[in-house]
């Protein structure tokens, strides 16, 4: 772990603990507040246990626990928002997947700081003549500005939490693209879902804490649905690179080939292999090798078009299906990928690694009539590229020979 990351994690945790101490001494504890906080934390623990009993495999990484943290931040003083992630974090550590303790503590500290900022902001923005307690519950239903303010503060919660975590992710992997550190389309949709559920639970709690008994089952069912969707995505994705796995790539490639044959359109297939990848594993270890594969996958995604289908075929092999692409254009794209890979400098800890790739190219019609034949032709072209010295692009020819592009 980089020293800068260690320092950052300690600073975040230290700042959160200092803020907890400050708020703890400054808070006027009330029985109603303690009761509501306990009810929401209990609901979060019940949700964790329910999902655990349903089974939460490693492919699932998102939950709906913000549905409970947001109401705590909006309905109660900041000290409760500061403490609740640690209390729920204990349940996650004991009953959930055993992630490293420092990660669990850092995640709780990030949520704690985000909750405190949200709580303090909401209390300050809301008109002072409206005390934020159960007696003000009708305001949530009769005054739209209260709900709109809560929505804005919920967005603030997500921004602060994501920002804290993004800095840590950047320090851990400085070479990673910013888009991976922040949000993608799927993360935005999930954050929006969590925000909406959290606001609905907050309104429910403002009306009556007893209504939590009504709110809990739908949240668990929504989490189960979310888990199912994540498992479906995980079943299509290679865990090391984030690309389509071999089975999912072949399904999409078959569908694209069928469309192309009906329309009489051109399709090309690229088969890509990392040169001397065994040396990377032997000299630096498989974890470093995995980072190399991940960086190459990111480079491939960056270089190809949105319509192209990129997958990891297995080991150090990648595949790219290029719809509506003739041989000359396929060679140009393959050459661009080769050049991009050769200039890629991958930093893993204090180790900087450079690799090259060889690429075999085959085109529908000229080199095969279906996906199996295209892959076989591209594989022969790939091995010719390796036999010719590697770091090359080769196009398969119908007579069994290949054209090479060094």
C-alpha positions in Angstrom: 0.0 0.0 0.0 1.5 3.4 -1.0 2.6 5.6 1.9 0.4 8.5 0.7 -2.7 6.2 0.9 -1.8 5.1 4.4 -1.4 8.8 5.5 -4.7 9.7 3.8 -6.7 6.9 5.5 -5.3 7.8 8.9 -6.1 11.5 8.3 -9.7 10.6 7.4 -10.2 8.3 10.3 -8.5 10.7 12.7 -10.6 13.7 11.5 -13.8 11.6 11.9 -12.9 10.5 15.4 -12.1 14.1 16.4 -15.4 15.3 15.0 -17.2 12.5 16.9 -15.6 13.7 20.1 -16.6 17.3 19.5 -20.2 16.5 18.7 -20.5 14.0 21.5 -19.6 16.7 24.1 -21.9 19.3 22.4 -25.0 17.1 21.9 -28.1 17.3 24.1 -29.2 13.7 24.2 -33.0 13.1 24.0 -34.9 9.9 24.5 -36.9 10.4 21.2 -33.7 10.8 19.2 -32.1 7.8 20.8 -35.2 5.7 20.1 -35.4 6.7 16.4 -31.6 6.2 15.9 -31.9 2.7 17.5 -34.8 1.8 15.3 -33.1 2.8 12.1 -29.8 1.0 13.1 -31.8 -2.1 14.0 -33.6 -1.9 10.6 -30.2 -1.7 8.9 -28.9 -4.8 10.8 -32.1 -6.7 10.0 -31.6 -5.8 6.3 -28.0 -7.1 6.5 -29.0 -10.3 8.1 -31.8 -10.9 5.6 -29.5 -10.4 2.7 -26.9 -12.6 4.3 -29.5 -15.4 4.6 -30.5 -14.9 1.0 -26.8 -15.3 0.1 -24.7 -12.5 -1.2 -21.9 -13.8 -3.4 -18.8 -12.0 -4.2 -20.2 -10.5 -7.4 -22.5 -8.2 -5.4 -20.9 -5.0 -4.3 -23.7 -2.5 -3.7 -26.4 -2.4 -1.0 -29.2 -0.1 0.1 -27.8 0.8 3.5 -28.1 4.5 2.7 -31.8 4.0 3.1 -31.1 3.9 6.8 -28.2 6.4 7.1 -29.9 9.2 5.2 -32.9 9.3 7.6 -30.5 9.4 10.5 -28.6 12.3 9.0 -31.8 14.2 8.1 -34.0 13.6 11.2 -31.4 13.6 14.0 -28.4 15.7 15.2 -25.1 15.1 13.5 -23.7 12.9 16.3 -26.0 10.1 15.2 -24.9 10.4 11.6 -21.3 10.2 12.8 -21.8 7.1 15.0 -24.3 5.0 12.9 -21.9 3.8 10.1 -19.6 2.4 12.7 -22.4 0.5 14.5 -23.7 -0.9 11.2 -20.1 -1.5 10.1 -19.7 -3.9 13.1 -22.7 -5.9 11.9 -21.3 -6.0 8.4 -17.9 -7.2 9.6 -19.4 -9.8 11.9 -22.3 -11.1 9.7 -21.2 -10.0 6.2 -18.2 -10.7 4.1 -14.9 -10.4 6.0 -13.3 -7.5 4.2 -10.0 -6.2 5.7 -10.7 -4.3 8.9 -8.9 -1.1 7.8 -11.2 -0.9 4.7 -14.3 -1.4 6.8 -13.1 1.3 9.3 -12.2 3.7 6.4 -15.5 3.1 4.7 -17.4 3.8 8.0 -15.4 7.0 8.5 -16.2 8.2 5.0 -19.9 7.6 5.5 -19.7 9.1 8.9 -18.2 12.4 7.6 -20.6 12.5 4.7 -23.5 12.0 7.1 -22.3 14.7 9.5 -21.9 17.2 6.6 -25.4 16.3 5.4 -27.0 16.5 8.8 -25.4 19.9 9.7 -26.3 21.3 6.3 -29.9 20.2 6.5 -30.3 21.6 10.0 -28.8 24.9 8.9 -30.8 25.3 5.7 -34.2 24.4 7.1 -36.1 27.3 8.6 -35.2 27.8 12.3 -38.9 27.9 13.4 -39.3 24.3 12.3 -37.8 22.0 14.9 -36.6 18.8 13.2 -38.5 16.3 15.3 -41.5 14.0 15.1 -43.7 17.0 15.9 -42.7 18.6 12.6 -43.7 15.5 10.6 -46.5 17.1 8.6 -44.0 19.6 7.1 -42.6 16.7 5.1 -46.0 16.2 3.4 -47.3 19.8 3.2 -44.2 21.8 2.4 -42.4 20.8 -0.8 -39.3 22.8 0.1 -38.6 20.5 3.0 -38.5 17.5 0.8 -36.5 19.4 -1.9 -34.0 20.4 0.7 -33.7 16.8 1.9 -33.1 15.7 -1.7 -30.4 18.3 -2.1 -28.7 17.2 1.1 -29.0 13.5 0.1 -27.1 14.4 -3.1 -24.5 16.2 -1.0 -24.2 13.0 1.1 -23.4 11.0 -2.0 -21.0 13.6 -3.4 -19.0 13.8 -0.1 -18.8 10.1 0.4 -17.8 9.4 -3.2 -15.2 12.2 -3.1 -13.5 10.8 0.0 -13.5 7.3 -1.4 -12.3 8.6 -4.9 -9.2 10.2 -3.4 -8.3 6.9 -1.7 -8.9 5.0 -5.0 -6.7 7.5 -6.9 -3.9 7.2 -4.4 -4.1 3.4 -4.6 -4.1 3.4 -8.4 -2.8 6.8 -9.8 -2.9 5.4 -13.3 -6.5 4.4 -13.2 -8.9 6.5 -15.4 -10.9 9.2 -13.5 -14.1 7.7 -14.9 -13.5 4.5 -13.0 -12.7 6.3 -9.8 -15.9 8.4 -9.9 -19.2 7.3 -11.4 -20.2 5.3 -14.4 -23.8 5.1 -15.6 -24.6 2.1 -13.4 -23.2 3.7 -10.3 -25.3 6.9 -10.9 -28.5 4.8 -11.2 -27.7 3.0 -8.0 -26.9 6.2 -6.2 -30.2 7.7 -7.4 -32.1 4.6 -6.2 -30.4 4.8 -2.8 -31.2 8.5 -2.5 -34.9 8.0 -3.4 -35.3 5.1 -1.0 -33.5 7.1 1.8 -35.9 10.1 1.3 -38.9 7.8 1.4 -37.7 6.1 4.6 -37.1 9.6 6.1 -40.6 10.7 5.4 -41.9 7.4 6.8 -39.9 7.9 10.0 -41.0 11.5 10.3 -44.6 10.3 10.3 -44.1 7.5 12.8 -41.2 5.3 13.7 -43.6 2.4 13.8 -44.0 2.7 10.0 -40.4 1.3 9.8 -42.1 -2.1 10.1 -43.9 -1.3 6.8 -40.8 0.2 5.1 -38.4 -2.6 5.9 -39.9 -5.4 3.7 -39.9 -3.3 0.5 -36.3 -2.3 1.1 -35.3 -5.9 1.6 -37.1 -6.9 -1.6 -35.5 -4.0 -3.5 -32.1 -5.1 -2.2 -32.9 -8.6 -3.4 -33.8 -7.4 -6.8 -30.7 -5.2 -6.9 -28.6 -8.3 -5.9 -30.1 -10.3 -8.7 -29.2 -7.6 -11.3 -25.7 -7.4 -10.0 -25.3 -11.1 -10.2 -26.5 -11.1 -13.8 -23.9 -8.4 -14.6 -21.2 -10.4 -12.7 -22.1 -13.5 -14.7 -21.3 -11.6 -17.9 -18.1 -9.9 -16.7 -14.6 -11.0 -16.3 -13.7 -10.1 -12.6 -10.1 -9.2 -13.3 -10.5 -6.9 -16.2 -14.2 -5.8 -16.2 -14.5 -6.9 -19.8 -17.1 -9.4 -21.1 -16.1 -12.9 -20.2 -15.6 -15.5 -23.0 -19.2 -16.9 -22.8 -20.8 -13.5 -22.8 -18.5 -12.2 -25.6 -19.4 -15.2 -27.8 -23.1 -14.7 -27.2 -22.9 -11.0 -28.2 -20.6 -11.8 -31.1 -22.9 -14.5 -32.5 -25.8 -12.1 -32.3 -23.8 -9.4 -34.1 -22.7 -11.9 -36.8 -26.3 -12.9 -37.4 -27.4 -9.3 -37.9 -24.4 -8.7 -40.2 -25.2 -11.7 -42.4 -28.8 -10.7 -42.7 -27.8 -7.1 -43.7 -24.8 -8.2 -45.8 -22.5 -6.1 -43.6 -18.8 -6.6 -43.0 -17.6 -7.8 -39.6 -14.0 -8.3 -38.4 -12.6 -10.2 -35.4 -9.3 -9.4 -33.6 -7.6 -11.9 -31.4 -5.0 -10.3 -29.1 -2.3 -11.9 -27.0 0.1 -10.3 -24.6 3.7 -11.1 -25.6 5.8 -12.9 -23.0 3.2 -12.5 -20.4 4.5 -15.5 -18.5 7.7 -13.5 -17.8 5.6 -10.9 -16.0 4.0 -13.5 -13.8 7.3 -15.3 -13.2 9.3 -12.2 -12.4 6.7 -10.1 -10.5 4.0 -12.4 -9.4 0.4 -13.1 -10.5 -1.0 -10.0 -8.7 1.2 -7.7 -10.8 0.2 -9.7 -13.8 -3.5 -9.1 -13.0 -2.8 -5.4 -12.9 -1.2 -5.5 -16.3 -4.2 -7.3 -17.7 -6.5 -4.7 -16.1 -4.5 -1.8 -17.6 -4.5 -3.4 -21.0 -8.2 -3.9 -20.8 -8.7 -0.3 -20.0 -6.6 0.7 -23.0 -8.5 -1.5 -25.3 -11.8 0.0 -24.1 -10.4 3.4 -24.6 -9.2 2.8 -28.2 -12.2 1.0 -29.7 -15.6 2.3 -30.7 -18.8 2.1 -28.6 -20.2 -0.4 -31.0 -17.2 -2.8 -30.8 -17.5 -5.8 -28.5 -14.5 -6.4 -26.3 -13.9 -9.4 -24.2 -11.3 -11.4 -22.3 -11.0 -14.8 -24.0 -8.9 -16.4 -21.3 -5.5 -16.1 -19.8 -3.7 -13.2 -21.5 -5.9 -13.3 -24.6 -8.5 -10.7 -25.6 -11.0 -10.5 -28.4 -12.6 -7.6 -30.2 -15.5 -7.9 -32.6 -15.7 -5.0 -35.1 -19.1 -4.5 -36.7 -19.4 -2.9 -40.1 -15.6 -3.1 -40.6 -13.7 -4.2 -43.7 -10.2 -5.7 -43.7 -8.3 -2.5 -44.2 -10.1 -0.6 -41.5 -9.8 -3.7 -39.2 -6.0 -3.6 -39.8 -5.9 0.1 -39.0 -7.8 -0.4 -35.7 -5.6 -3.4 -34.8 -2.5 -1.3 -35.5 -3.8 1.5 -33.3 -4.4 -1.0 -30.5 -0.9 -2.4 -30.9 0.7 1.0 -30.7 -1.4 2.0 -27.7 -0.3 -1.1 -25.8 3.3 -0.7 -26.7 3.4 2.9 -25.3 1.5 1.9 -22.1 3.6 2.2 -19.0 2.0 0.3 -16.1 3.0 1.3 -12.6 2.3 -1.3 -9.9 3.7 -0.1 -6.6 7.3 0.9 -7.4 7.4 -1.4 -10.4 6.9 0.0 -13.9 6.1 -2.6 -16.6 5.9 -2.2 -20.3 4.4 -5.0 -22.6 3.6 -5.5 -26.2 0.8 -7.4 -27.9 0.4 -9.4 -31.1 -2.9 -9.4 -33.0 -4.5 -11.7 -35.5 -7.3 -10.4 -37.8 -10.0 -12.2 -39.7 -13.0 -10.9 -41.7 -16.4 -12.4 -42.1 -16.9 -13.9 -45.6 -13.3 -13.8 -46.7 -12.0 -15.9 -43.8 -15.0 -17.6 -42.3 -18.7 -18.0 -42.4 -19.4 -18.2 -38.6 -17.8 -17.2 -35.4 -15.9 -20.5 -34.9 -14.2 -20.2 -38.3 -13.4 -16.5 -37.8 -11.8 -17.2 -34.4 -9.8 -20.1 -35.9 -8.6 -17.9 -38.7 -7.7 -15.1 -36.3 -5.9 -17.6 -34.1 -3.7 -18.8 -37.0 -2.9 -15.1 -37.9 -2.0 -14.4 -34.3 0.4 -17.3 -34.2 2.0 -16.1 -37.4 2.5 -12.7 -35.8 4.2 -14.4 -32.9 6.4 -16.5 -35.1 7.4 -13.4 -37.0 8.8 -11.8 -33.9 5.7 -10.6 -31.9 4.5 -7.0 -31.5 2.8 -7.3 -34.9 -0.6 -7.3 -36.6 -1.3 -10.1 -39.1 -4.3 -10.6 -41.4 -5.4 -14.1 -42.2 -5.4 -15.1 -45.9 -7.6 -17.7 -47.5 -4.7 -19.8 -48.7 -3.5 -20.3 -45.1 -0.8 -17.6 -45.3 -0.9 -14.3 -43.5 -0.1 -10.7 -44.3 1.8 -9.0 -41.5 1.9 -5.4 -40.3 4.9 -4.8 -38.0 
